[in-house]
Amino acid sequence: MVKHQPLQVYEKQVFVSFVTGIYGCRWKRYQRSQDDSSRWECTWFIILCSSFLLLLFWAYFWSVAQNDFNEFNLSVYNRSGVWKDETIPLLASTTVGFSYITFLLILALFHISLGQQLNLYWVHKIGVSATLLTTISGVITVDDIWRDEWDILFVSLQATAPFLHIGALATVTAVSWLIAGYVIRRERSNFQIMVLLVYALVLVALYLVPLTFNCPCIMDRHRLKPRPDIIGRRGAPMLAPEHTVVSFNRALQHGASSLEADVAISVDGVPFLMRDRTLRRTTDVSKIFPARQLDDASLFNWTEIRSLNAGQWFLKSDPYWTVETLTARERSRIGNQTVCSLTEMLRLASRANISALLNIRKPLPEHPRSRNWFMDTLWAVQKSGISQKRVTWTPDTDRGRVRGLQQAANEKLSVEEIRQRGITSLTLHYMLTCIFPSPREYLANNVSVTVYPVNEPWLYSILWCSGVPSVSSDAPQVLRKVPYPIWLMSQNAYNFIWISSDLLSLIIVIGIFCFQKWKMSGMQNYNPEQIMLSAVSHRTSRDVNIMKEKLILSGAALSAFTPANKNSLACNWTDEACVYKIQVEILQYVLKRQVCPILPNTLRLQFWVPRRGLPYHIFQENSGVILNVLECNSKHG
C-alpha cells in the first residue's frame, strides 16, 4: 500500500542558490553541502585572497601613478620605438581583473557566513589563475622598465594614509564576524588559537599605525603657505604639441606663472627646444630625412630642423585623448607647427612678463659647438630681450662662465652644500621631497624649491601643505582647478577621528564575539521539542513553499538504506564524534534521496539531540527534515 506524506517544508533560498550557483555552479538544493570544505578548496580560497590583495595593491599603484603616465609611455617608446598610450590596456585589464576577483571573494565569504561548503567552479579556477599570473607578469614588467616608480607608493601615503586606515579598520572589523563564528562554534584547537592570535595582532597594529603617519596636510589652517605657482612644463603638452608656440600659449591661458623647456644646440649653434635625443617622435623627420631619423637631434642644422613639422604627430597619435576637444581652427594651427627656437619661447615669456626655466642639454663631445654651447645660449637669451633675472639655468655647471643668470641645481643637496656653492634654487623630482631635508628646511634657509612633475591634484595638495613655492606641471589646466588642498585638518581633529574609530571598532568586535558566544550557548540548550515546535511554526509562514512528495513508508523505505549504511548506525552514544558522523551521514542521505529512513528506536531521540560537535546551523536549516523524519518514524514505531 502506497501512502502519501509530505517529506519536508522547503523554504525558498534564492540568495543561497545565487551565491552557490555563481561560485560553484551548484544551483540545486541537493548539490549543496554544509560539510567542512576540503583542504583543496581551502587552498583555492587562500589563492583567491592572495589574488585579491595583489590586485588591490596593483590597482592602487596605477591609481596614484596617473601622475606619471606620460613618463611611462615615454619609457615604453624608448624601448619599442612606437608611441602609443600603453596605460589604457593596463587600466582596463586591472579594472576587469580586480572586479572579478573581488566578486568571487565576496561570494566565498558569503559561503562561509552561511555555512556552505566551498567548491569553486573549475571555470573560475582557470579565471583566478589567469588573473593572478597576468598580474604577476605585469608587476615584473613594471619593475623592469619603470622600477623607480615604486617610490610613488610611499609619496602617495602622505595623502591617502588616513583614509586607507579607516577603510582597513572597517574591513578588519567586519571580518570579526567570520573569525568569531569560526573560533566559538568549533572545538578548541591550536589552529583556532593561532587564527585568533593573528587577528588580534592585526587589529592592534591597525589601532596604532597612525602613530607612524607623516601627512603634511594634518596641520592648522593658519600655517598653510600661499598657493604654489604653476610652471608650464614644455608648455601644456596635454592640450597641444610639446615645445611649440601653441603649447606655451595654452599654458599661459591656464594660469602658468612660468615656462619650462628642454634646450638642445644645433650644428650651426642655434638653441632649439626638444625633449628627446632624436626628432623621430615629435616631428616628421622619418618622412623628410628617412636616413637620418635615428640621428641625434643636435646633429641637424637649424634650416633642416625648421623644415620639419612638429604638430601632425599630435593630431595623429592623440597621446592624451584631447584632440576631440579641439576646434577646427585649433587643429589647423597645431597641424602647421614647427620646432620652436629658444629665442621664440623667451620672447613669449618676456611679453607675458613671466620667468623661464631652461634645462640645457650639453652637446656631445664630437659636436661642433661642444665648447661654445653656453655662448650660443647666452646669445639667444640676450637676443630675446628678456631680463636675465627671469631666466633660471640648469644644470648647475659652468658657473664661472654663466654670469647674470639664475642657476639651479637638479639634485638633492644638504643646506651646507647649497651655501658653499652659492645656490639659491633647486629643481627636484617630487620623489626626492620625501628624503631629508624637507622643503620647509630649504625655505627656512632662503632656498627656492621647484618640484616636478606634478600633474594630479592629490600631489599638488601635499606639496602645497609642505610649503613648496612652485611646481612644474604637464597639466596646468588641471591644477588650475585646485583652489585649495583636497583635504586639510588639524592634528587635534585627526586625533579625535583616529581614537573614535579605534574605540568604535573595538566595541563592535567585542559585541560580535559576545553575540556569537551567546548564540552558541543558546544552541547547546536546545532540545528536540524546541526543534519540532520551531519547525511547525516555521511551516505556517507565508514565505514557505510546501513541496509534497510521494513517500513509500512500507518496507521499501528501509530497504533504501544499503547494508553498509545500516551497519554504520551502530554507535556508542557516549562517543560524540561517532554521533556527529552518523548525524551528518543521515542528513545528507535524506537531503539527496528525499526519502524517510526508518531509524532504530535507540536512534530516534539521541540522533537529534544537539551536541557540541554538531554546528547549530545544521539544526536550524534542516529542521523540516528533522521533523518529518521524527513523524514518519513515529508512525512505524
C-alpha positions as CSV (number, residue, x, y, z in Angstrom):
1,M,0.0,0.0,0.0
2,V,1.5,3.4,-1.0
3,K,0.8,6.3,1.3
4,H,1.4,9.9,0.7
5,Q,3.2,12.1,3.2
6,P,4.9,15.5,3.0
7,L,8.7,15.0,3.1
8,Q,9.9,18.4,4.0
9,V,8.8,22.0,4.2
10,Y,11.2,23.7,1.8
11,E,11.9,27.4,2.2
12,K,12.9,29.4,-0.8
13,Q,16.6,30.1,-0.6
14,V,17.0,32.3,-3.6
15,F,20.0,34.1,-2.1
16,V,21.8,30.9,-1.2
17,S,21.1,29.5,-4.6
18,F,22.5,32.6,-6.2
19,V,25.7,32.5,-4.1
20,T,26.4,28.8,-4.5
21,G,25.3,28.8,-8.2
22,I,27.7,31.7,-9.3
23,Y,30.6,30.5,-7.1
24,G,30.4,26.7,-7.7
25,C,27.7,26.2,-10.3
26,R,25.5,24.4,-7.6
27,W,22.1,25.8,-8.3
28,K,20.0,22.9,-6.8
29,R,19.5,22.2,-3.1
30,Y,20.7,18.7,-3.3
31,Q,24.0,19.9,-4.9
32,R,24.9,22.0,-1.8
33,S,26.6,20.7,1.3
34,Q,27.3,22.1,4.7
35,D,30.2,19.8,5.4
36,D,33.6,21.2,6.1
37,S,35.4,22.4,3.0
38,S,38.2,20.2,1.7
39,R,41.8,21.2,2.0
40,W,42.0,21.6,-1.7
41,E,39.1,24.1,-1.7
42,C,40.6,25.9,1.3
43,T,43.8,26.2,-0.7
44,W,41.9,27.8,-3.5
45,F,40.3,30.2,-1.1
46,I,43.8,31.2,0.1
47,I,44.8,31.7,-3.6
48,L,41.7,33.8,-4.1
49,C,42.5,36.0,-1.1
50,S,46.1,36.4,-2.2
51,S,45.0,37.4,-5.7
52,F,42.7,40.0,-4.2
53,L,45.4,41.5,-2.1
54,L,47.8,41.6,-5.0
55,L,45.3,43.2,-7.3
56,L,44.3,45.7,-4.6
57,F,48.0,46.7,-4.5
58,W,48.2,46.8,-8.3
59,A,45.1,48.9,-8.7
60,Y,46.2,51.3,-6.0
61,F,49.6,51.6,-7.7
62,W,48.1,52.6,-11.1
63,S,45.6,55.0,-9.5
64,V,48.4,57.0,-8.0
65,A,50.8,56.5,-10.9
66,Q,48.5,58.5,-13.2
67,N,50.7,61.5,-12.3
68,D,53.5,59.9,-14.4
69,F,51.6,58.2,-17.3
70,N,53.5,60.4,-19.8
71,E,56.8,59.2,-18.3
72,F,55.7,55.5,-18.6
73,N,54.6,55.9,-22.2
74,L,58.0,57.5,-23.0
75,S,59.8,54.6,-21.3
76,V,57.9,52.2,-23.5
77,Y,58.6,54.3,-26.6
78,N,62.3,54.3,-25.9
79,R,62.3,50.5,-25.9
80,S,59.8,49.8,-28.7
81,G,60.2,52.9,-30.9
82,V,56.4,53.1,-31.2
83,W,54.4,55.8,-29.4
84,K,51.0,54.8,-28.1
85,D,49.2,55.0,-24.8
86,E,50.1,51.8,-23.1
87,T,48.2,52.7,-19.9
88,I,44.8,52.1,-21.5
89,P,45.0,48.3,-21.8
90,L,46.7,48.1,-18.4
91,L,44.0,50.1,-16.7
92,A,41.2,48.1,-18.5
93,S,42.7,44.7,-17.6
94,T,43.3,45.8,-14.0
95,T,39.8,47.0,-13.6
96,V,38.3,43.8,-15.0
97,G,40.6,41.5,-13.0
98,F,40.0,43.4,-9.7
99,S,36.3,43.4,-10.2
100,Y,36.2,39.7,-11.0
101,I,38.4,38.6,-8.1
102,T,36.5,40.9,-5.6
103,F,33.2,39.5,-6.7
104,L,34.4,35.9,-6.2
105,L,35.9,36.7,-2.8
106,I,32.6,38.3,-1.7
107,L,30.8,35.1,-2.7
108,A,33.3,33.0,-0.9
109,L,32.8,35.0,2.3
110,F,29.0,34.5,2.0
111,H,29.6,30.8,1.7
112,I,31.5,30.9,5.0
113,S,28.9,33.0,6.8
114,L,26.0,30.8,5.5
115,G,27.8,27.6,6.5
116,Q,28.0,26.4,2.9
117,Q,30.8,24.2,1.7
118,L,33.4,26.0,-0.6
119,N,33.5,24.5,-4.0
120,L,34.9,26.9,-6.6
121,Y,33.8,26.0,-10.1
122,W,36.6,24.9,-12.4
123,V,36.0,27.8,-14.8
124,H,36.6,30.2,-12.0
125,K,39.7,28.4,-11.0
126,I,41.1,29.0,-14.5
127,G,40.0,32.6,-14.4
128,V,41.6,33.2,-11.0
129,S,44.9,31.5,-12.1
130,A,45.0,33.6,-15.3
131,T,44.3,36.8,-13.5
132,L,47.0,36.0,-10.9
133,L,49.6,35.1,-13.5
134,T,48.8,38.2,-15.6
135,T,49.1,40.5,-12.6
136,I,52.4,38.9,-11.5
137,S,53.8,39.3,-15.0
138,G,52.7,42.9,-15.0
139,V,54.5,43.6,-11.7
140,I,57.7,42.0,-13.1
141,T,57.4,44.1,-16.3
142,V,56.9,47.4,-14.5
143,D,59.8,46.5,-12.2
144,D,62.0,46.0,-15.2
145,I,61.2,49.2,-17.2
146,W,59.9,51.5,-14.6
147,R,61.5,50.5,-11.3
148,D,61.8,54.0,-9.8
149,E,58.1,54.5,-10.0
150,W,57.5,52.2,-7.0
151,D,58.5,55.1,-4.8
152,I,55.3,56.9,-5.6
153,L,53.5,54.5,-3.3
154,F,55.4,56.0,-0.3
155,V,54.7,59.5,-1.5
156,S,51.0,58.9,-2.0
157,L,50.7,57.6,1.6
158,Q,51.2,61.2,2.7
159,A,47.8,62.0,1.1
160,T,45.9,58.7,1.4
161,A,47.2,57.1,4.7
162,P,44.4,58.4,7.0
163,F,41.7,57.2,4.5
164,L,43.3,53.8,3.9
165,H,43.5,53.4,7.7
166,I,39.7,53.9,8.1
167,G,39.0,51.5,5.2
168,A,41.3,48.8,6.5
169,L,39.8,49.3,10.0
170,A,36.3,48.8,8.7
171,T,37.3,45.7,6.7
172,V,39.1,44.0,9.6
173,T,36.2,44.9,12.0
174,A,33.7,43.3,9.6
175,V,35.8,40.2,9.3
176,S,35.5,39.7,13.1
177,W,32.0,38.1,12.4
178,L,33.7,35.3,10.5
179,I,36.5,34.9,12.9
180,A,34.2,34.8,15.9
181,G,32.0,32.2,14.2
182,Y,35.0,30.0,13.4
183,V,36.6,30.2,16.8
184,I,33.5,29.9,19.0
185,R,31.4,27.3,17.1
186,R,34.0,24.7,17.0
187,E,36.1,22.5,19.3
188,R,39.2,24.2,20.5
189,S,42.3,23.6,18.5
190,N,45.8,25.0,18.1
191,F,44.9,26.3,14.7
192,Q,41.9,28.3,16.1
193,I,44.1,29.8,18.7
194,M,46.6,30.8,16.1
195,V,43.9,32.4,13.9
196,L,42.6,34.3,16.9
197,L,46.0,35.5,17.9
198,V,46.9,36.7,14.3
199,Y,43.6,38.5,14.1
200,A,44.2,40.2,17.4
201,L,47.7,41.3,16.4
202,V,46.5,42.7,13.1
203,L,43.7,44.6,14.9
204,V,46.2,46.1,17.5
205,A,48.6,47.1,14.6
206,L,45.8,48.9,12.8
207,Y,44.8,50.7,16.0
208,L,48.4,52.0,16.5
209,V,49.6,52.5,12.9
210,P,48.5,56.2,12.7
211,L,51.4,56.9,15.1
212,T,53.7,56.4,12.1
213,F,51.8,58.7,9.7
214,N,53.6,61.7,8.2
215,C,50.9,63.7,6.4
216,P,51.7,67.3,5.6
217,C,48.0,68.2,5.4
218,I,47.5,67.4,9.0
219,M,48.2,70.9,10.2
220,D,46.5,74.1,11.4
221,R,45.0,76.2,8.7
222,H,46.9,79.4,9.7
223,R,50.1,77.6,8.9
224,L,49.2,76.9,5.3
225,K,51.5,78.6,2.9
226,P,50.4,80.5,-0.3
227,R,49.3,78.5,-3.3
228,P,52.3,77.2,-5.3
229,D,53.0,78.8,-8.6
230,I,52.4,76.5,-11.6
231,I,55.2,76.3,-14.3
232,G,54.1,75.1,-17.7
233,R,56.5,72.1,-18.3
234,R,57.1,72.1,-22.1
235,G,54.0,74.3,-22.3
236,A,50.7,72.5,-21.9
237,P,51.6,69.2,-23.7
238,M,48.2,67.6,-23.0
239,L,46.5,70.3,-25.0
240,A,49.0,71.0,-27.7
241,P,52.3,69.5,-29.1
242,E,55.0,69.9,-26.5
243,H,57.7,72.6,-27.0
244,T,55.6,74.5,-29.6
245,V,54.4,78.1,-29.5
246,V,50.8,76.9,-29.3
247,S,51.6,74.8,-26.3
248,F,53.3,77.7,-24.4
249,N,50.3,79.9,-25.2
250,R,47.9,77.4,-23.9
251,A,49.9,77.1,-20.7
252,L,49.7,80.9,-20.2
253,Q,46.0,80.8,-20.9
254,H,45.6,78.3,-18.0
255,G,47.4,80.4,-15.4
256,A,51.0,79.3,-15.7
257,S,53.3,81.7,-13.9
258,S,56.5,80.5,-15.7
259,L,57.6,78.3,-18.6
260,E,60.0,75.4,-18.6
261,A,61.8,74.0,-21.7
262,D,64.4,71.4,-22.7
263,V,67.1,73.1,-24.8
264,A,69.4,71.4,-27.4
265,I,72.0,73.1,-29.7
266,S,72.0,72.6,-33.4
267,V,75.1,72.0,-35.5
268,D,75.2,75.7,-36.5
269,G,74.8,77.0,-32.9
270,V,71.1,77.7,-32.7
271,P,69.4,76.7,-29.4
272,F,66.1,74.9,-30.0
273,L,63.5,73.1,-27.9
274,M,63.5,69.3,-27.9
275,R,62.9,66.7,-25.2
276,D,64.1,63.5,-27.0
277,R,67.5,62.7,-28.2
278,T,66.1,62.2,-31.7
279,L,63.5,64.0,-33.8
280,R,61.5,60.9,-34.6
281,R,58.7,61.1,-32.1
282,T,57.6,64.7,-32.3
283,T,58.4,65.6,-36.0
284,D,58.1,64.1,-39.5
285,V,61.8,63.5,-39.8
286,S,61.2,60.0,-40.9
287,K,59.4,61.4,-44.0
288,I,61.8,64.3,-44.8
289,F,65.1,62.7,-43.8
290,P,64.4,59.0,-43.5
291,A,68.0,58.0,-43.5
292,R,68.7,60.3,-40.5
293,Q,65.7,59.7,-38.4
294,L,67.7,58.0,-35.7
295,D,70.5,60.6,-35.6
296,D,70.8,62.9,-32.6
297,A,68.7,66.0,-32.9
298,S,71.7,68.3,-32.3
299,L,73.4,66.9,-35.4
300,F,70.9,68.8,-37.7
301,N,71.3,72.4,-38.7
302,W,68.6,74.9,-37.9
303,T,67.4,75.1,-41.5
304,E,66.8,71.4,-41.6
305,I,65.1,71.4,-38.2
306,R,62.9,74.3,-39.1
307,S,61.7,72.5,-42.2
308,L,60.1,69.7,-40.1
309,N,56.5,69.7,-39.0
310,A,56.1,69.4,-35.2
311,G,52.3,69.2,-34.9
312,Q,50.9,66.5,-37.1
313,W,52.2,63.7,-34.8
314,F,50.0,65.1,-32.0
315,L,46.9,65.1,-34.2
316,K,47.5,61.5,-35.4
317,S,48.6,59.8,-32.2
318,D,46.3,61.8,-29.8
319,P,48.6,60.9,-26.9
320,Y,46.4,62.4,-24.2
321,W,42.9,61.8,-25.7
322,T,42.3,65.5,-26.1
323,V,42.2,66.0,-29.9
324,E,38.5,65.6,-30.0
325,T,38.1,68.7,-27.8
326,L,39.9,70.9,-30.3
327,T,38.1,73.1,-32.7
328,A,38.8,73.0,-36.5
329,R,40.8,76.3,-36.2
330,E,42.9,74.9,-33.4
331,R,43.6,71.7,-35.3
332,S,44.7,73.7,-38.3
333,R,47.0,75.8,-36.3
334,I,48.5,72.8,-34.5
335,G,49.0,70.9,-37.8
336,N,51.2,73.8,-39.0
337,Q,53.5,74.0,-36.0
338,T,57.3,73.8,-36.4
339,V,60.1,73.2,-34.0
340,C,60.4,76.2,-31.6
341,S,63.6,78.0,-31.0
342,L,64.8,79.2,-27.6
343,T,64.6,82.8,-28.7
344,E,60.9,82.4,-29.7
345,M,60.0,80.9,-26.3
346,L,61.9,83.6,-24.3
347,R,60.2,86.4,-26.3
348,L,56.9,84.9,-25.5
349,A,57.8,84.8,-21.8
350,S,59.1,88.4,-22.0
351,R,55.8,89.7,-23.4
352,A,53.9,87.9,-20.7
353,N,56.2,89.3,-18.1
354,I,57.0,85.8,-16.7
355,S,60.1,83.8,-15.9
356,A,61.6,80.9,-17.8
357,L,63.3,77.7,-16.6
358,L,65.8,76.1,-19.0
359,N,67.1,72.6,-18.9
360,I,70.2,72.7,-21.1
361,R,71.4,69.5,-22.7
362,K,75.1,69.9,-23.4
363,P,76.2,68.7,-26.9
364,L,78.2,65.6,-27.5
365,P,82.0,65.9,-27.4
366,E,82.2,65.4,-31.2
367,H,79.6,68.2,-31.7
368,P,81.0,71.3,-33.4
369,R,79.6,73.6,-30.7
370,S,80.6,71.4,-27.7
371,R,82.9,74.2,-26.4
372,N,80.7,77.2,-27.3
373,W,77.2,75.9,-26.4
374,F,76.9,78.2,-23.4
375,M,77.8,81.3,-25.5
376,D,75.1,80.3,-28.0
377,T,72.6,80.0,-25.3
378,L,73.6,83.3,-23.7
379,W,73.3,85.0,-27.1
380,A,69.8,83.6,-27.6
381,V,68.8,85.0,-24.1
382,Q,70.1,88.4,-24.9
383,K,68.5,88.4,-28.3
384,S,65.1,87.7,-26.9
385,G,65.1,90.8,-24.8
386,I,64.1,89.1,-21.6
387,S,65.6,90.2,-18.3
388,Q,68.4,87.8,-17.2
389,K,67.0,87.8,-13.7
390,R,63.9,86.0,-15.1
391,V,65.9,83.1,-16.6
392,T,66.9,80.1,-14.5
393,W,69.5,77.8,-15.8
394,T,70.0,74.1,-15.1
395,P,72.1,72.1,-14.5
396,D,74.4,73.9,-12.1
397,T,77.6,73.7,-14.2
398,D,80.0,76.3,-15.7
399,R,79.1,78.8,-13.0
400,G,82.2,80.8,-13.8
401,R,81.1,81.3,-17.4
402,V,77.4,81.7,-16.9
403,R,77.0,85.1,-15.1
404,G,74.0,87.2,-14.7
405,L,71.6,84.2,-14.9
406,Q,70.0,82.4,-12.0
407,Q,71.3,78.9,-11.7
408,A,69.5,76.0,-10.1
409,A,70.7,72.5,-9.0
410,N,68.6,69.5,-10.0
411,E,69.9,67.2,-7.2
412,K,69.1,66.8,-3.5
413,L,71.8,68.7,-1.6
414,S,72.3,69.5,2.1
415,V,72.0,73.0,3.3
416,E,75.7,73.2,3.9
417,E,76.5,72.2,0.2
418,I,74.0,74.8,-1.0
419,R,75.7,77.5,0.9
420,Q,79.1,76.5,-0.2
421,R,78.1,76.5,-3.9
422,G,76.0,79.7,-3.6
423,I,72.8,78.1,-5.0
424,T,69.5,79.9,-4.4
425,S,67.2,77.5,-6.3
426,L,66.6,73.7,-6.5
427,T,64.6,71.8,-9.2
428,L,63.8,68.4,-7.7
429,H,61.7,65.4,-8.7
430,Y,58.8,65.0,-6.4
431,M,60.0,61.7,-5.1
432,L,63.1,63.5,-3.6
433,T,60.8,65.6,-1.4
434,C,60.3,62.6,0.9
435,I,64.0,62.5,1.6
436,F,65.6,64.7,4.3
437,P,65.9,67.6,4.3
438,S,62.3,68.6,3.7
439,P,61.2,71.6,1.5
440,R,60.4,73.6,4.7
441,E,64.1,73.4,5.7
442,Y,65.2,74.7,2.3
443,L,62.7,77.5,2.5
444,A,63.9,78.4,6.0
445,N,67.4,78.9,4.5
446,N,66.1,81.1,1.6
447,V,66.4,78.4,-1.0
448,S,63.6,78.3,-3.5
449,V,62.3,74.8,-4.5
450,T,60.5,73.8,-7.7
451,V,59.1,70.3,-7.8
452,Y,58.3,68.3,-11.0
453,P,56.3,66.7,-12.5
454,V,53.1,67.5,-10.7
455,N,50.0,66.6,-12.7
456,E,47.5,65.3,-10.1
457,P,45.5,67.3,-7.5
458,W,46.5,65.0,-4.7
459,L,50.2,65.5,-5.3
460,Y,49.7,69.2,-5.7
461,S,47.8,69.3,-2.4
462,I,50.5,67.6,-0.3
463,L,53.2,69.8,-1.8
464,W,51.1,72.8,-1.1
465,C,50.8,71.7,2.5
466,S,54.6,71.1,2.6
467,G,55.2,74.7,1.7
468,V,56.7,74.2,-1.8
469,P,56.6,77.6,-3.6
470,S,56.3,76.3,-7.2
471,V,55.6,73.1,-9.2
472,S,56.3,72.2,-12.8
473,S,53.4,70.5,-14.5
474,D,52.4,68.9,-17.8
475,A,48.7,69.7,-16.9
476,P,48.4,73.3,-15.8
477,Q,44.7,73.1,-16.9
478,V,44.1,70.5,-14.2
479,L,46.0,72.2,-11.3
480,R,44.3,75.5,-12.1
481,K,41.0,73.9,-10.8
482,V,42.6,73.2,-7.3
483,P,41.9,76.4,-5.3
484,Y,42.6,74.7,-2.0
485,P,44.2,71.4,-0.8
486,I,41.9,68.4,-1.3
487,W,41.8,67.9,2.5
488,L,43.2,69.7,5.4
489,M,42.6,69.1,9.1
490,S,44.2,70.0,12.4
491,Q,46.2,67.5,14.5
492,N,43.5,67.6,17.2
493,A,40.7,66.9,14.7
494,Y,42.6,63.9,13.3
495,N,43.4,62.5,16.7
496,F,39.7,62.6,17.6
497,I,38.8,60.8,14.4
498,W,41.6,58.2,14.9
499,I,40.8,57.4,18.5
500,S,37.0,57.4,17.9
501,S,37.4,55.0,15.0
502,D,39.6,52.7,17.1
503,L,37.1,52.7,20.0
504,L,34.1,52.1,17.8
505,S,35.9,49.2,16.1
506,L,36.9,47.7,19.4
507,I,33.3,47.9,20.7
508,I,31.9,46.3,17.6
509,V,34.4,43.4,17.7
510,I,33.7,42.7,21.4
511,G,30.0,42.9,20.7
512,I,30.2,40.4,17.8
513,F,32.2,37.9,19.8
514,C,29.8,38.2,22.8
515,F,26.8,37.8,20.4
516,Q,28.3,34.7,18.8
517,K,29.1,33.3,22.3
518,W,25.5,33.9,23.4
519,K,24.1,32.4,20.3
520,M,26.3,29.3,20.8
521,S,25.2,28.9,24.4
522,G,21.6,29.0,23.4
523,M,22.1,26.3,20.8
524,Q,23.7,24.0,23.4
525,N,20.5,24.2,25.5
526,Y,18.2,23.3,22.5
527,N,16.1,20.2,22.8
528,P,14.2,18.1,20.3
529,E,10.8,19.5,21.3
530,Q,12.0,23.1,20.6
531,I,13.3,21.9,17.2
532,M,9.9,20.4,16.3
533,L,8.0,23.4,17.6
534,S,10.2,25.8,15.6
535,A,9.7,23.7,12.5
536,V,6.0,23.6,12.9
537,S,5.7,27.3,13.5
538,H,8.0,28.0,10.5
539,R,5.8,25.8,8.4
540,T,2.9,28.2,8.6
541,S,4.9,31.2,7.2
542,R,3.5,32.7,4.0
543,D,7.0,32.8,2.6
544,V,7.3,29.0,2.7
545,N,6.7,26.9,-0.3
546,I,5.3,23.5,0.7
547,M,6.7,20.8,-1.6
548,K,4.9,17.5,-1.2
549,E,6.4,14.3,-2.5
550,K,5.1,10.7,-2.6
551,L,6.8,8.6,0.0
552,I,6.8,4.9,0.3
553,L,6.5,4.2,4.0
554,S,6.5,0.5,3.7
555,G,9.5,-1.8,3.9
556,A,10.8,-0.2,0.7
557,A,11.8,2.8,2.7
558,L,14.0,0.7,5.0
559,S,15.5,-1.1,2.0
560,A,16.6,2.2,0.6
561,F,19.5,2.0,3.1
562,T,22.4,0.0,1.9
563,P,23.7,-2.7,4.2
564,A,26.8,-0.5,4.7
565,N,24.6,2.4,5.8
566,K,22.6,0.1,8.2
567,N,25.7,-1.2,9.8
568,S,27.1,2.3,10.2
569,L,24.2,3.1,12.5
570,A,25.7,1.0,15.3
571,C,27.3,3.6,17.5
572,N,28.4,4.2,21.1
573,W,26.2,7.2,22.0
574,T,28.8,8.4,24.5
575,D,31.1,9.0,21.6
576,E,30.3,12.5,20.3
577,A,32.5,12.1,17.2
578,C,30.6,8.9,16.3
579,V,27.2,10.5,16.8
580,Y,28.3,13.6,14.8
581,K,29.4,11.3,11.9
582,I,26.1,9.5,11.8
583,Q,24.1,12.7,12.1
584,V,25.8,14.2,9.1
585,E,25.5,10.9,7.1
586,I,21.8,10.5,7.6
587,L,21.1,14.2,7.0
588,Q,23.0,14.0,3.7
589,Y,21.1,10.8,2.8
590,V,17.7,12.4,3.4
591,L,18.5,15.6,1.6
592,K,19.9,13.8,-1.5
593,R,17.4,11.0,-1.9
594,Q,14.3,12.7,-0.3
595,V,13.1,9.6,1.5
596,C,12.2,8.9,5.1
597,P,14.7,6.5,6.7
598,I,13.3,4.1,9.3
599,L,15.6,4.6,12.2
600,P,16.2,2.1,15.1
601,N,14.3,3.1,18.3
602,T,17.6,3.8,20.1
603,L,18.5,6.4,17.5
604,R,15.3,8.3,17.1
605,L,15.8,10.7,20.0
606,Q,19.5,10.6,20.6
607,F,20.2,11.3,16.9
608,W,18.6,14.7,17.0
609,V,19.8,15.9,20.4
610,P,22.2,18.9,19.6
611,R,25.7,18.2,20.7
612,R,28.7,20.4,21.0
613,G,30.4,19.0,18.0
614,L,27.5,19.5,15.6
615,P,27.1,23.0,14.2
616,Y,23.9,24.8,15.1
617,H,23.1,25.7,11.5
618,I,22.5,22.0,10.7
619,F,19.5,22.0,13.1
620,Q,18.4,25.5,12.1
621,E,18.4,24.9,8.3
622,N,17.3,21.3,8.3
623,S,14.6,21.5,11.0
624,G,12.0,20.5,8.3
625,V,13.9,17.3,7.6
626,I,14.2,16.5,11.3
627,L,10.5,17.0,11.9
628,N,9.5,14.7,9.0
629,V,11.9,12.0,10.0
630,L,10.6,12.0,13.5
631,E,7.0,12.0,12.2
632,C,7.4,9.1,9.8
633,N,9.3,7.1,12.3
634,S,6.7,7.6,15.0
635,K,4.1,6.0,12.7
636,H,6.3,3.0,12.3
637,G,7.3,2.7,16.0
